[in-house]
Each structure stands twice: as C-alpha cells, then as structure tokens.
Amino acid sequence: MPAFTFEKITPPVRRAPTAAAPEKPRGVISQMIDRIAERRARRALRDERTQLRDEKPAE
C-alpha cells in the first residue's frame, strides 16, 4: 500500500462564456505602411492608364 496518495483537483467550472477581447487599435506604424501602400497602388494604376493612353494609335 502506498505511503501517500494524490488528491484529484478538478478544474473550475466555467459559468458564462468569456467576452471576446476588444479589438486592439492599429499601431501608428501599421497606419503609415497602409497609407504608403495605398498611394503606391494609386500611382501604379495612374501610370498604367497613362501608358495605355500613350500606346493607342492616333486616328
């Protein structure tokens, strides 16, 4: 017979579902990167349009 025994401890019962953590506000660096990427995309689109316009044959 063992000299000692371990007591079983049950985990606490969850009574209510935990509320979702509030969404963290975006950091300043993330916002700056988004702005730069958006401007770059707009510039690329604008440049692409001007190239298409320049390539059209004059009628």
N, CA and C atoms as an extended XYZ file, in Angstrom:
177
Properties=species:S:1:pos:R:3:atomname:S:1:resname:S:1:resid:I:1 pbc="F F F"
N         0.839       -1.175        0.000 N   MET     1
C         0.000        0.000        0.000 CA  MET     1
C         0.891        1.247        0.000 C   MET     1
N         0.520        2.273       -0.882 N   PRO     2
C         1.379        3.455       -0.953 CA  PRO     2
C         1.333        4.264        0.345 C   PRO     2
N         2.414        4.967        0.586 N   ALA     3
C         2.515        5.762        1.803 CA  ALA     3
C         1.690        7.049        1.699 C   ALA     3
N         1.461        7.505        0.478 N   PHE     4
C         0.666        8.730        0.309 CA  PHE     4
C        -0.129        8.620       -1.000 C   PHE     4
N        -1.152        9.436       -1.158 N   THR     5
C        -1.942        9.471       -2.384 CA  THR     5
C        -2.105       10.934       -2.819 C   THR     5
N        -2.316       11.112       -4.113 N   PHE     6
C        -2.513       12.459       -4.639 CA  PHE     6
C        -4.004       12.738       -4.724 C   PHE     6
N        -4.361       13.929       -4.339 N   GLU     7
C        -5.756       14.323       -4.389 CA  GLU     7
C        -6.056       14.854       -5.788 C   GLU     7
N        -7.148       14.405       -6.350 N   LYS     8
C        -7.526       14.890       -7.672 CA  LYS     8
C        -8.200       16.250       -7.530 C   LYS     8
N        -7.673       17.225       -8.267 N   ILE     9
C        -8.248       18.561       -8.240 CA  ILE     9
C        -8.923       18.798       -9.584 C   ILE     9
N       -10.193       19.106       -9.556 N   THR    10
C       -10.922       19.341      -10.793 CA  THR    10
C       -10.765       20.801      -11.209 C   THR    10
N       -10.746       21.054      -12.504 N   PRO    11
C       -10.634       22.440      -12.962 CA  PRO    11
C       -11.906       23.210      -12.629 C   PRO    11
N       -11.798       24.525      -12.495 N   PRO    12
C       -13.000       25.307      -12.168 CA  PRO    12
C       -14.009       25.248      -13.309 C   PRO    12
N       -15.268       25.287      -12.949 N   VAL    13
C       -16.343       25.212      -13.926 CA  VAL    13
C       -16.565       26.598      -14.511 C   VAL    13
N       -16.661       26.658      -15.843 N   ARG    14
C       -16.930       27.947      -16.487 CA  ARG    14
C       -18.419       28.222      -16.395 C   ARG    14
N       -18.751       29.354      -15.848 N   ARG    15
C       -20.154       29.679      -15.655 CA  ARG    15
C       -20.742       30.384      -16.877 C   ARG    15
N       -20.008       31.327      -17.425 N   ALA    16
C       -20.510       32.075      -18.583 CA  ALA    16
C       -19.380       32.174      -19.607 C   ALA    16
N       -19.736       32.232      -20.873 N   PRO    17
C       -18.676       32.374      -21.874 CA  PRO    17
C       -17.970       33.718      -21.700 C   PRO    17
N       -16.683       33.686      -21.857 N   THR    18
C       -15.917       34.912      -21.695 CA  THR    18
C       -16.173       35.828      -22.884 C   THR    18
N       -16.222       37.097      -22.623 N   ALA    19
C       -16.448       38.068      -23.696 CA  ALA    19
C       -15.197       38.157      -24.555 C   ALA    19
N       -15.407       38.358      -25.842 N   ALA    20
C       -14.275       38.483      -26.761 CA  ALA    20
C       -13.472       39.729      -26.384 C   ALA    20
N       -12.177       39.606      -26.493 N   ALA    21
C       -11.319       40.734      -26.169 CA  ALA    21
C       -11.587       41.868      -27.152 C   ALA    21
N       -11.622       43.087      -26.672 N   PRO    22
C       -11.860       44.206      -27.599 CA  PRO    22
C       -10.716       44.302      -28.605 C   PRO    22
N       -11.051       44.677      -29.815 N   GLU    23
C       -10.054       44.732      -30.866 CA  GLU    23
C        -9.044       45.832      -30.556 C   GLU    23
N        -7.788       45.481      -30.676 N   LYS    24
C        -6.736       46.441      -30.382 CA  LYS    24
C        -6.676       47.500      -31.477 C   LYS    24
N        -6.467       48.750      -31.105 N   PRO    25
C        -6.320       49.760      -32.152 CA  PRO    25
C        -5.030       49.530      -32.924 C   PRO    25
N        -5.058       49.840      -34.192 N   ARG    26
C        -3.880       49.625      -35.024 CA  ARG    26
C        -2.795       50.602      -34.629 C   ARG    26
N        -1.567       50.147      -34.737 N   GLY    27
C        -0.442       50.983      -34.379 CA  GLY    27
C        -0.177       52.055      -35.421 C   GLY    27
N         0.560       53.047      -35.013 N   VAL    28
C         0.882       54.165      -35.897 CA  VAL    28
C         1.697       53.672      -37.087 C   VAL    28
N         2.607       52.770      -36.847 N   ILE    29
C         3.452       52.261      -37.935 CA  ILE    29
C         2.608       51.510      -38.954 C   ILE    29
N         1.657       50.716      -38.494 N   SER    30
C         0.779       49.983      -39.412 CA  SER    30
C        -0.034       50.945      -40.258 C   SER    30
N        -0.522       52.016      -39.649 N   GLN    31
C        -1.296       53.002      -40.388 CA  GLN    31
C        -0.434       53.683      -41.443 C   GLN    31
N         0.810       54.002      -41.099 N   MET    32
C         1.709       54.650      -42.060 CA  MET    32
C         1.995       53.724      -43.239 C   MET    32
N         2.225       52.462      -42.960 N   ILE    33
C         2.506       51.498      -44.029 CA  ILE    33
C         1.291       51.366      -44.944 C   ILE    33
N         0.092       51.332      -44.361 N   ASP    34
C        -1.126       51.247      -45.167 CA  ASP    34
C        -1.259       52.456      -46.083 C   ASP    34
N        -0.980       53.634      -45.562 N   ARG    35
C        -1.077       54.849      -46.385 CA  ARG    35
C        -0.089       54.808      -47.534 C   ARG    35
N         1.137       54.406      -47.250 N   ILE    36
C         2.168       54.340      -48.294 CA  ILE    36
C         1.774       53.328      -49.363 C   ILE    36
N         1.292       52.180      -48.935 N   ALA    37
C         0.907       51.139      -49.897 CA  ALA    37
C        -0.263       51.601      -50.759 C   ALA    37
N        -1.219       52.308      -50.156 N   GLU    38
C        -2.366       52.793      -50.918 CA  GLU    38
C        -1.929       53.827      -51.947 C   GLU    38
N        -1.062       54.729      -51.569 N   ARG    39
C        -0.565       55.740      -52.510 CA  ARG    39
C         0.223       55.090      -53.642 C   ARG    39
N         1.019       54.088      -53.309 N   ARG    40
C         1.804       53.399      -54.338 CA  ARG    40
C         0.885       52.693      -55.327 C   ARG    40
N        -0.177       52.066      -54.824 N   ALA    41
C        -1.117       51.366      -55.698 CA  ALA    41
C        -1.834       52.356      -56.616 C   ALA    41
N        -2.240       53.493      -56.055 N   ARG    42
C        -2.906       54.505      -56.878 CA  ARG    42
C        -1.964       55.034      -57.953 C   ARG    42
N        -0.715       55.277      -57.588 N   ARG    43
C         0.260       55.793      -58.538 CA  ARG    43
C         0.506       54.787      -59.656 C   ARG    43
N         0.609       53.513      -59.299 N   ALA    44
C         0.832       52.472      -60.304 CA  ALA    44
C        -0.353       52.401      -61.264 C   ALA    44
N        -1.561       52.508      -60.740 N   LEU    45
C        -2.755       52.474      -61.582 CA  LEU    45
C        -2.783       53.681      -62.513 C   LEU    45
N        -2.439       54.839      -61.973 N   ARG    46
C        -2.426       56.053      -62.786 CA  ARG    46
C        -1.382       55.955      -63.899 C   ARG    46
N        -0.195       55.456      -63.561 N   ASP    47
C         0.868       55.294      -64.551 CA  ASP    47
C         0.466       54.294      -65.637 C   ASP    47
N        -0.221       53.242      -65.223 N   GLU    48
C        -0.664       52.224      -66.178 CA  GLU    48
C        -1.675       52.821      -67.164 C   GLU    48
N        -2.572       53.654      -66.659 N   ARG    49
C        -3.569       54.289      -67.528 CA  ARG    49
C        -2.900       55.224      -68.531 C   ARG    49
N        -1.911       55.982      -68.077 N   THR    50
C        -1.246       56.908      -68.999 CA  THR    50
C        -0.471       56.140      -70.062 C   THR    50
N         0.106       55.017      -69.718 N   GLN    51
C         0.823       54.208      -70.701 CA  GLN    51
C        -0.134       53.661      -71.754 C   GLN    51
N        -1.298       53.202      -71.321 N   LEU    52
C        -2.294       52.680      -72.261 CA  LEU    52
C        -2.770       53.790      -73.195 C   LEU    52
N        -2.969       54.987      -72.644 N   ARG    53
C        -3.425       56.113      -73.443 CA  ARG    53
C        -2.358       56.514      -74.474 C   ARG    53
N        -1.082       56.472      -74.062 N   ASP    54
C         0.018       56.835      -74.959 CA  ASP    54
C         0.232       55.798      -76.055 C   ASP    54
N        -0.089       54.539      -75.782 N   GLU    55
C         0.149       53.470      -76.746 CA  GLU    55
C        -0.933       53.378      -77.824 C   GLU    55
N        -2.070       54.018      -77.593 N   LYS    56
C        -3.151       53.955      -78.584 CA  LYS    56
C        -2.695       54.668      -79.861 C   LYS    56
N        -2.949       54.063      -81.014 N   PRO    57
C        -2.560       54.724      -82.259 CA  PRO    57
C        -3.451       55.936      -82.527 C   PRO    57
N        -2.833       56.976      -83.032 N   ALA    58
C        -3.583       58.188      -83.358 CA  ALA    58
C        -4.421       57.937      -84.598 C   ALA    58
N        -5.676       58.274      -84.549 N   GLU    59
C        -6.552       58.032      -85.697 CA  GLU    59
C        -6.819       59.289      -86.465 C   GLU    59
